Amino acid sequence: MPEDAKLAIARARDVELLVLDVDGVMTDGGIYVDARGEVTKRFHVHDGLGIKAAQAAGLAVAVVSGLDSPAVAARMRELGIEEYHPGHYRKVAVLEGILARAGLAPHQAAFLGDDWVDAGPMELVGLPMAVADAQPEILDLALWVSRRGGGQGAVREAVRYILAAKGRLEAAYQWFLG
């Protein structure tokens, strides 16, 4: 196993908080605008179920987005994500606040990103993660990269990776069984 892979697994074991970007991570990055100028987003159901699995297994999930969209706010409410922070291109201070409220150190967090606005948080956390179709600079920062692109199940992959490293994946699966 390559050293980077060993390091990523070791760091994943310490993760108690997964922080996600939205556009390009939870979505495919497309912005759909209707005739009235309303923006809608497409989310992958596997990612939503992955977030619920993380929550069921005791892994906290937060979301920090550069854009502010009513469609995203509605999805965050539906998923039960309390730490949702829209409209932040400078994400480090927001992430530091989330960590402080949770009583966690930066090494106990993972951040899944795709674009330049995610570089700061990725440099702060213990486990920087990127979606497969992230910008090259973001891929270079990541210790773990999904096989799937943003909005295509990459969040679910990240959740599975962290829960497996922590030995909690089977418990999350069993929660859904009953």
Phi and psi restraints in degrees (value plus and minus 20) as a CYANA .aco file:
   2 PRO   PHI     -80.2   -40.2
   2 PRO   PSI     132.2   172.2
   3 GLU   PHI     -78.1   -38.1
   3 GLU   PSI     -60.3   -20.3
   4 ASP   PHI     -81.2   -41.2
   4 ASP   PSI     -58.5   -18.5
   5 ALA   PHI     -86.7   -46.7
   5 ALA   PSI     -61.3   -21.3
   6 LYS   PHI     -83.1   -43.1
   6 LYS   PSI     -62.7   -22.7
   7 LEU   PHI     -84.0   -44.0
   7 LEU   PSI     -62.9   -22.9
   8 ALA   PHI     -81.2   -41.2
   8 ALA   PSI     -63.7   -23.7
   9 ILE   PHI     -84.5   -44.5
   9 ILE   PSI     -64.0   -24.0
  10 ALA   PHI     -80.8   -40.8
  10 ALA   PSI     -63.5   -23.5
  11 ARG   PHI     -89.7   -49.7
  11 ARG   PSI     -54.9   -14.9
  12 ALA   PHI     -82.1   -42.1
  12 ALA   PSI     -52.0   -12.0
  13 ARG   PHI     -82.2   -42.2
  13 ARG   PSI     -47.9    -7.9
  14 ASP   PHI    -107.4   -67.4
  14 ASP   PSI     -30.2     9.8
  15 VAL   PHI     -92.0   -52.0
  15 VAL   PSI     107.6   147.6
  16 GLU   PHI    -139.0   -99.0
  16 GLU   PSI     -26.8    13.2
  17 LEU   PHI    -162.1  -122.1
  17 LEU   PSI     105.8   145.8
  18 LEU   PHI    -127.6   -87.6
  18 LEU   PSI     102.2   142.2
  19 VAL   PHI    -128.6   -88.6
  19 VAL   PSI     112.7   152.7
  20 LEU   PHI    -138.6   -98.6
  20 LEU   PSI     124.3   164.3
  21 ASP   PHI    -103.0   -63.0
  21 ASP   PSI     149.2   189.2
  22 VAL   PHI    -124.4   -84.4
  22 VAL   PSI     -92.8   -52.8
  23 ASP   PHI     -88.8   -48.8
  23 ASP   PSI      98.7   138.7
  24 GLY   PHI      73.2   113.2
  24 GLY   PSI     -28.0    12.0
  25 VAL   PHI    -140.4  -100.4
  25 VAL   PSI     -84.1   -44.1
  26 MET   PHI    -100.5   -60.5
  26 MET   PSI     -40.0     0.0
  27 THR   PHI    -142.1  -102.1
  27 THR   PSI     152.5   192.5
  28 ASP   PHI    -101.1   -61.1
  28 ASP   PSI     -15.8    24.2
  29 GLY   PHI      70.9   110.9
  29 GLY   PSI     -29.3    10.7
  30 GLY   PHI     -94.6   -54.6
  30 GLY   PSI     124.8   164.8
  31 ILE   PHI    -136.7   -96.7
  31 ILE   PSI      96.1   136.1
  32 TYR   PHI    -118.5   -78.5
  32 TYR   PSI     101.0   141.0
  33 VAL   PHI    -136.6   -96.6
  33 VAL   PSI     104.2   144.2
  34 ASP   PHI    -107.9   -67.9
  34 ASP   PSI    -199.2  -159.2
  35 ALA   PHI     -82.1   -42.1
  35 ALA   PSI     -43.9    -3.9
  36 ARG   PHI    -108.0   -68.0
  36 ARG   PSI     -22.8    17.2
  37 GLY   PHI      67.8   107.8
  37 GLY   PSI     -12.0    28.0
  38 GLU   PHI     -97.9   -57.9
  38 GLU   PSI     117.9   157.9
  39 VAL   PHI    -118.3   -78.3
  39 VAL   PSI     114.0   154.0
  40 THR   PHI    -143.2  -103.2
  40 THR   PSI     140.5   180.5
  41 LYS   PHI    -150.7  -110.7
  41 LYS   PSI     135.3   175.3
  42 ARG   PHI    -130.9   -90.9
  42 ARG   PSI     104.3   144.3
  43 PHE   PHI    -134.0   -94.0
  43 PHE   PSI     129.4   169.4
  44 HIS   PHI    -111.8   -71.8
  44 HIS   PSI     111.0   151.0
  45 VAL   PHI     -82.4   -42.4
  45 VAL   PSI     -51.8   -11.8
  46 HIS   PHI     -81.6   -41.6
  46 HIS   PSI     -57.1   -17.1
  47 ASP   PHI     -85.8   -45.8
  47 ASP   PSI     -62.6   -22.6
  48 GLY   PHI     -81.6   -41.6
  48 GLY   PSI     -63.2   -23.2
  49 LEU   PHI     -87.2   -47.2
  49 LEU   PSI     -54.9   -14.9
  50 GLY   PHI     -82.5   -42.5
  50 GLY   PSI     -60.0   -20.0
  51 ILE   PHI     -84.7   -44.7
  51 ILE   PSI     -62.2   -22.2
  52 LYS   PHI     -83.7   -43.7
  52 LYS   PSI     -58.4   -18.4
  53 ALA   PHI     -83.9   -43.9
  53 ALA   PSI     -62.3   -22.3
  54 ALA   PHI     -79.8   -39.8
  54 ALA   PSI     -68.2   -28.2
  55 GLN   PHI     -81.0   -41.0
  55 GLN   PSI     -62.3   -22.3
  56 ALA   PHI     -83.5   -43.5
  56 ALA   PSI     -50.6   -10.6
  57 ALA   PHI    -111.2   -71.2
  57 ALA   PSI     -14.0    26.0
  58 GLY   PHI      66.1   106.1
  58 GLY   PSI      -7.5    32.5
  59 LEU   PHI    -114.8   -74.8
  59 LEU   PSI      97.3   137.3
  60 ALA   PHI     -92.1   -52.1
  60 ALA   PSI     127.2   167.2
  61 VAL   PHI    -149.0  -109.0
  61 VAL   PSI     111.8   151.8
  62 ALA   PHI    -148.8  -108.8
  62 ALA   PSI     139.2   179.2
  63 VAL   PHI    -154.4  -114.4
  63 VAL   PSI     110.0   150.0
  64 VAL   PHI    -147.4  -107.4
  64 VAL   PSI     100.5   140.5
  65 SER   PHI    -142.3  -102.3
  65 SER   PSI     126.0   166.0
  66 GLY   PHI     -92.2   -52.2
  66 GLY   PSI     -49.5    -9.5
  67 LEU   PHI    -123.4   -83.4
  67 LEU   PSI     139.2   179.2
  68 ASP   PHI    -139.0   -99.0
  68 ASP   PSI      94.3   134.3
  69 SER   PHI    -155.1  -115.1
  69 SER   PSI     110.6   150.6
  70 PRO   PHI     -78.7   -38.7
  70 PRO   PSI     -53.1   -13.1
  71 ALA   PHI     -84.2   -44.2
  71 ALA   PSI     -61.5   -21.5
  72 VAL   PHI     -89.5   -49.5
  72 VAL   PSI     -62.2   -22.2
  73 ALA   PHI     -77.8   -37.8
  73 ALA   PSI     -61.0   -21.0
  74 ALA   PHI     -83.3   -43.3
  74 ALA   PSI     -62.7   -22.7
  75 ARG   PHI     -85.2   -45.2
  75 ARG   PSI     -59.4   -19.4
  76 MET   PHI     -84.7   -44.7
  76 MET   PSI     -60.9   -20.9
  77 ARG   PHI     -81.0   -41.0
  77 ARG   PSI     -65.0   -25.0
  78 GLU   PHI     -79.4   -39.4
  78 GLU   PSI     -56.8   -16.8
  79 LEU   PHI    -104.8   -64.8
  79 LEU   PSI     -26.1    13.9
  80 GLY   PHI      53.4    93.4
  80 GLY   PSI       9.5    49.5
  81 ILE   PHI    -109.3   -69.3
  81 ILE   PSI      89.1   129.1
  82 GLU   PHI    -101.3   -61.3
  82 GLU   PSI     -55.5   -15.5
  83 GLU   PHI    -109.6   -69.6
  83 GLU   PSI      54.7    94.7
  84 TYR   PHI    -133.5   -93.5
  84 TYR   PSI     103.1   143.1
  85 HIS   PHI    -149.6  -109.6
  85 HIS   PSI      75.5   115.5
  86 PRO   PHI    -108.3   -68.3
  86 PRO   PSI     139.8   179.8
  87 GLY   PHI      57.3    97.3
  87 GLY   PSI      12.5    52.5
  88 HIS   PHI    -145.4  -105.4
  88 HIS   PSI      87.0   127.0
  89 TYR   PHI    -104.0   -64.0
  89 TYR   PSI     -46.7    -6.7
  90 ARG   PHI    -119.9   -79.9
  90 ARG   PSI      81.4   121.4
  91 LYS   PHI    -118.0   -78.0
  91 LYS   PSI     -33.1     6.9
  92 VAL   PHI     -83.1   -43.1
  92 VAL   PSI     -67.1   -27.1
  93 ALA   PHI     -82.6   -42.6
  93 ALA   PSI     -58.5   -18.5
  94 VAL   PHI     -83.9   -43.9
  94 VAL   PSI     -66.0   -26.0
  95 LEU   PHI     -81.2   -41.2
  95 LEU   PSI     -62.1   -22.1
  96 GLU   PHI     -80.7   -40.7
  96 GLU   PSI     -58.2   -18.2
  97 GLY   PHI     -85.5   -45.5
  97 GLY   PSI     -62.2   -22.2
  98 ILE   PHI     -80.9   -40.9
  98 ILE   PSI     -66.9   -26.9
  99 LEU   PHI     -79.9   -39.9
  99 LEU   PSI     -63.5   -23.5
 100 ALA   PHI     -82.6   -42.6
 100 ALA   PSI     -65.5   -25.5
 101 ARG   PHI     -83.6   -43.6
 101 ARG   PSI     -53.5   -13.5
 102 ALA   PHI    -104.2   -64.2
 102 ALA   PSI     -30.4     9.6
 103 GLY   PHI      49.2    89.2
 103 GLY   PSI      14.0    54.0
 104 LEU   PHI    -133.6   -93.6
 104 LEU   PSI     132.1   172.1
 105 ALA   PHI    -109.9   -69.9
 105 ALA   PSI     137.4   177.4
 106 PRO   PHI     -74.7   -34.7
 106 PRO   PSI     -54.0   -14.0
 107 HIS   PHI     -88.6   -48.6
 107 HIS   PSI     -31.5     8.5
 108 GLN   PHI    -112.4   -72.4
 108 GLN   PSI     -10.9    29.1
 109 ALA   PHI    -141.4  -101.4
 109 ALA   PSI     131.5   171.5
 110 ALA   PHI    -140.0  -100.0
 110 ALA   PSI     129.7   169.7
 111 PHE   PHI    -151.5  -111.5
 111 PHE   PSI     107.6   147.6
 112 LEU   PHI    -126.9   -86.9
 112 LEU   PSI      95.3   135.3
 113 GLY   PHI    -153.7  -113.7
 113 GLY   PSI     159.6   199.6
 114 ASP   PHI    -164.2  -124.2
 114 ASP   PSI     -37.3     2.7
 115 ASP   PHI    -159.7  -119.7
 115 ASP   PSI     155.5   195.5
 116 TRP   PHI     -74.0   -34.0
 116 TRP   PSI     -54.8   -14.8
 117 VAL   PHI     -84.5   -44.5
 117 VAL   PSI     -32.5     7.5
 118 ASP   PHI    -115.6   -75.6
 118 ASP   PSI     -26.0    14.0
 119 ALA   PHI     -81.2   -41.2
 119 ALA   PSI     -66.4   -26.4
 120 GLY   PHI     -77.2   -37.2
 120 GLY   PSI     -73.6   -33.6
 121 PRO   PHI     -81.9   -41.9
 121 PRO   PSI     -56.3   -16.3
 122 MET   PHI     -84.4   -44.4
 122 MET   PSI     -53.8   -13.8
 123 GLU   PHI     -93.9   -53.9
 123 GLU   PSI     -40.8    -0.8
 124 LEU   PHI    -104.3   -64.3
 124 LEU   PSI     -58.7   -18.7
 125 VAL   PHI    -101.7   -61.7
 125 VAL   PSI     146.6   186.6
 126 GLY   PHI     -93.7   -53.7
 126 GLY   PSI     -53.5   -13.5
 127 LEU   PHI    -145.9  -105.9
 127 LEU   PSI      71.4   111.4
 128 PRO   PHI     -96.9   -56.9
 128 PRO   PSI     109.9   149.9
 129 MET   PHI    -148.1  -108.1
 129 MET   PSI     130.2   170.2
 130 ALA   PHI    -156.7  -116.7
 130 ALA   PSI     131.0   171.0
 131 VAL   PHI     -99.5   -59.5
 131 VAL   PSI     137.0   177.0
 132 ALA   PHI     -77.1   -37.1
 132 ALA   PSI     -54.1   -14.1
 133 ASP   PHI    -119.9   -79.9
 133 ASP   PSI       7.2    47.2
 134 ALA   PHI     -89.7   -49.7
 134 ALA   PSI     143.6   183.6
 135 GLN   PHI     -83.8   -43.8
 135 GLN   PSI     130.2   170.2
 136 PRO   PHI     -74.6   -34.6
 136 PRO   PSI     -59.7   -19.7
 137 GLU   PHI     -84.1   -44.1
 137 GLU   PSI     -54.3   -14.3
 138 ILE   PHI     -94.1   -54.1
 138 ILE   PSI     -60.0   -20.0
 139 LEU   PHI     -80.5   -40.5
 139 LEU   PSI     -57.0   -17.0
 140 ASP   PHI     -86.2   -46.2
 140 ASP   PSI     -51.0   -11.0
 141 LEU   PHI     -99.2   -59.2
 141 LEU   PSI     -41.6    -1.6
 142 ALA   PHI     -98.2   -58.2
 142 ALA   PSI     118.8   158.8
 143 LEU   PHI    -108.1   -68.1
 143 LEU   PSI     -41.6    -1.6
 144 TRP   PHI    -157.2  -117.2
 144 TRP   PSI     116.6   156.6
 145 VAL   PHI    -148.6  -108.6
 145 VAL   PSI     112.1   152.1
 146 SER   PHI     -88.3   -48.3
 146 SER   PSI     142.2   182.2
 147 ARG   PHI    -105.1   -65.1
 147 ARG   PSI     -47.2    -7.2
 148 ARG   PHI    -118.1   -78.1
 148 ARG   PSI     135.2   175.2
 149 GLY   PHI    -100.9   -60.9
 149 GLY   PSI     152.4   192.4
 150 GLY   PHI     -78.9   -38.9
 150 GLY   PSI     118.8   158.8
 151 GLY   PHI      53.6    93.6
 151 GLY   PSI     -12.8    27.2
 152 GLN   PHI    -140.5  -100.5
 152 GLN   PSI      -0.1    39.9
 153 GLY   PHI      85.4   125.4
 153 GLY   PSI     -12.2    27.8
 154 ALA   PHI     -84.8   -44.8
 154 ALA   PSI     -54.8   -14.8
 155 VAL   PHI     -83.9   -43.9
 155 VAL   PSI     -63.8   -23.8
 156 ARG   PHI     -80.7   -40.7
 156 ARG   PSI     -61.6   -21.6
 157 GLU   PHI     -78.8   -38.8
 157 GLU   PSI     -64.8   -24.8
 158 ALA   PHI     -83.1   -43.1
 158 ALA   PSI     -63.7   -23.7
 159 VAL   PHI     -81.3   -41.3
 159 VAL   PSI     -67.7   -27.7
 160 ARG   PHI     -78.5   -38.5
 160 ARG   PSI     -62.2   -22.2
 161 TYR   PHI     -81.1   -41.1
 161 TYR   PSI     -69.2   -29.2
 162 ILE   PHI     -85.5   -45.5
 162 ILE   PSI     -67.9   -27.9
 163 LEU   PHI     -83.0   -43.0
 163 LEU   PSI     -58.2   -18.2
 164 ALA   PHI     -83.7   -43.7
 164 ALA   PSI     -64.0   -24.0
 165 ALA   PHI     -82.6   -42.6
 165 ALA   PSI     -52.9   -12.9
 166 LYS   PHI    -106.9   -66.9
 166 LYS   PSI     -24.6    15.4
 167 GLY   PHI      53.5    93.5
 167 GLY   PSI       5.6    45.6
 168 ARG   PHI    -133.0   -93.0
 168 ARG   PSI     -18.8    21.2
 169 LEU   PHI     -84.7   -44.7
 169 LEU   PSI     -65.4   -25.4
 170 GLU   PHI     -83.6   -43.6
 170 GLU   PSI     -59.9   -19.9
 171 ALA   PHI     -82.8   -42.8
 171 ALA   PSI     -59.1   -19.1
 172 ALA   PHI     -84.5   -44.5
 172 ALA   PSI     -62.7   -22.7
 173 TYR   PHI     -82.6   -42.6
 173 TYR   PSI     -63.8   -23.8
 174 GLN   PHI     -83.6   -43.6
 174 GLN   PSI     -52.5   -12.5
 175 TRP   PHI     -78.5   -38.5
 175 TRP   PSI     -59.9   -19.9
 176 PHE   PHI     -92.9   -52.9
 176 PHE   PSI     -43.0    -3.0
 177 LEU   PHI    -100.6   -60.6
 177 LEU   PSI     -38.9     1.1
